[in-house]
Amino acid sequence: MNYGLSTKSTRLLACEFAVKNNKICPSSWIKNKIGGIDWLQGFMKRQPELSLRTPEATSFAQSTSPTKILQQCAFNRHTVGEFFQNLKTVRNRYKFDPYCIYNVDETGLTTVQKPVKVLAGKGSKQVGRITSAERGTLVTVCCASNAIGDSIPSLFVFPMVNFHDYMIKKGPPGCVGFANPSGWINSDIFIEWIKHFVRYSCEITVLMNPQFCYFWTAIKLIFLLELWILQFNMELQC
């Protein structure tokens, strides 16, 4: 919910499903790893109940809402209670122990610390503070910890075209690194994170942050199902 597919994501998903199910598709799909625009236009004509809409920004912390859809994603007593009821149902069904329940999330780190306020003369137009650089470089780190405090070695994503081993030299033991020009996790790095996660974990259930929903492409879903990883989203739906 509130994480709909864009036209590009829909074309990517269509291509992956076609390839995975050995369907006949144009050679350009295989080459570019994405469905064509003409296919999307035909798909929209065949599905008249669908339309391309500009989404309205919806705060996750919204406490009240005039519509049912917004109420479902609001952070209020009803929604929180429904989440924990769903969590209880899953736990009773699969009998997971606390050490098998992991929470995964990503965050952005910068190489430049934020200066604290300092004393200066009144009327000073500019006050300097020495840092490692004027502008920081964004590095994404993906972390996971379970309900008893154990953690999985972190995964780092550097804003580079190619990754080099020296980037994680003297890093946390067992950590791994990847490169992406944007500095953010993409679907390919996400599947590498899952592989890395499985090396250090047992049969688990993962409480996934809703922002990971856009990584659920056909290949990734099949890979997770083959590993018997249960994904129970922090929101009610994706």
N, C-alpha and C positions, 0 to 999 in steps of 0.2 A: 504494500500500500504506500502511495506517494513516492514510489521509486519506479516509475514507468519506463518502458523501453523507448529510446529515441529511434529515429529512422535508421541510423547507422547501426545501432545495437540490434535492431530487428533483422537487418540484412546479414550481419555477422552470425546471428543465431540461426537463420535460415540456411546459410552455407554450411555451418557445422552439422546441423541435423541432416542435411542432404548427403554430405560426405560420410557421416557416421552410419547412415542407413543405406549406403550404396545406391543412392538415387542418381538418375541421369541428370546432369546439370551442365551448363555451358563451361567451356574451358577457361573462360575469364574468371569464373567463380573460383576455380581451383588455383589459378595463378595469383589472383588478388586476395584470396581467402575471405571473400565477402560477396553477398548476393548483389545482383544488379539493380539499378534504379528502376528499370522497366519492370522487373519482377515485383518490386514493391508497389509500383503503381497498379499493376494487375491485381496484386493481393488486396489492395485497398478497395478496388472495384468489386472484387468477389466477396468482400466482407463489408457490406454497406453499414453495418452497425458500428464500425470503427471510424474514427476521425482523428485528424492531427490537431492537437490542441496545445496551447501554451499553458503550462502548469502554473498554478498560483502558489507562491511561496507560503509554506505552512510551517509554523514553528512547532518543534517537537514538544516544547514545554507549554503549549497553549492549554489553558485550564478549562476554558468553556468554549463552546462552538454551537452555532445554530443548525448545523447539519450533522447527520449521522456519521458521514465519512470522516469529518474533522474530529468528531467526538471520539472515534475509534483510535485516532492517532494522538489524542491529547494526553498529557501526562497528568491524569487525575486519579482519584480514588478508584473509580470503576475500572479504568484501563489497567492500572497497576494490579488491582485484585484479580482481573481476568488473566493477566500475564502469569501471576504466581499460581493460579489454578491450573493453567496449561502446563506450567513447569512441574507441578505436583503430579499431574496425570502422566507426563513423560517419565518422571522418576519412578512412579509406582509400576509403570509398564516394563521398564528396562532394568530396574533395580541397580542403578549406578551408585557406586560408592563415591564419597566426596573427592578422593584423590583422582577419580576418573573424569571429573567435571572441570573443564577448562574454559576460561574466558579469553578471547582473542581481540586485540584492538591494535590500531596503528596510530602513530603520532608523528608530528614533524618536529625535528630538532634543527637548531641553527648554530653555526660556528661562532656567532658573535653574541655575547651576553648582553642583556638589557641593562644599561647603566642605571644605578640608583640615584636618587636626588642627593645633591651635595650643597653645602653652604657656599654662597657667593655674594658678592657685593650687590646691593640694590641698584637696579637700573642696568645690569649686565645684559647685553643683547644676546650673547652666545657664551655658553660654558662648555668646555671640552672635557672628555673623559677617554682615557686610553683604552682601546679594545684591540682585539687581534686583527680587525678589519672594520671598515666603515659599514659595509653591507655583508650580511651573513649569507652562507650557502645552505640551502635547505637539504637536509638528509632525513629520509623517512625511516622509522624503525617500527617493526611489527613485533609485538610481545604477546606472550601467553602465560597465564598462571592458573593453577587449579585451586580448589576450595580449601586445601590444607596448606597453601603457601608455596608449593613447589612451582618452578617455572621452566619454560622451554628456552634454550638459547635464542637470542634475538636475531632477527633478519634485518639487514640494513639495505636501503636503496639509495645509491649515490647519483647525483645529477650529472652523469657522464654517459658517453656513448658506449664505452667499453669498460668492463670491470677489471681491476688488477688486484692481486692478492695483498699488496701493501696497504690497500685502503682499510683493511680490517686488522692490520698488524697491531698487536697489543690490545686488541679488542676483547670483549667478554669471551671466556672459554666456550668453544663450540658454536660461536656465532657464524653466520654466513652473510655474504654480500652480493648484491647485483647492481647493475647500472641501468638507468633510464634517464634520458635527457630532461624529463620533467621533474625528476626526483621523487615521483610518486609510484606506488604499486600499480601495476597493470595486471591484466588477466593471466599473462604468461608467468609473471613473477609470483602471482598468487598461487598458482598450481605448484611452483617450486617451494613456496612456503609450506603448503600442505604436505609435500614429500618430506621436507625438513622436520615438520611437526611430528609426522608419523614415526620418524626414527627415534624420537625421545619419549614417545607416549605409548600407552596401551590402548585397549578399546575404550573409546571416550565419546562423550557428547560435548559439543562446542556451543557456547552461547555467543553467537556472532553479532557484532555490531551491525545495524541496518545498512551502513554505508557499503558493506561488502556485497550487497545484493546484486550490484551491477556486474559482478564477476561470475554470476551463475549462468554460464553458457553451456551448451549441450555437452561438450567434452568434459568440462569441469564437473558437471553434475554426475555424469557416468563414472568419472574417476572416483568421486566421493562415495558413490553407491558401492563401487567395487571394493573400497576400503572399509565398508560398513561404518562410516562416520555419520552419525545422526546430527543434523543441523537444526537447532531449535532457536529461532530468531528472537532477538530482544523485542522486536515489534510483533504484533499479532500476525502480520502478513508482510510479504515483500511487495 
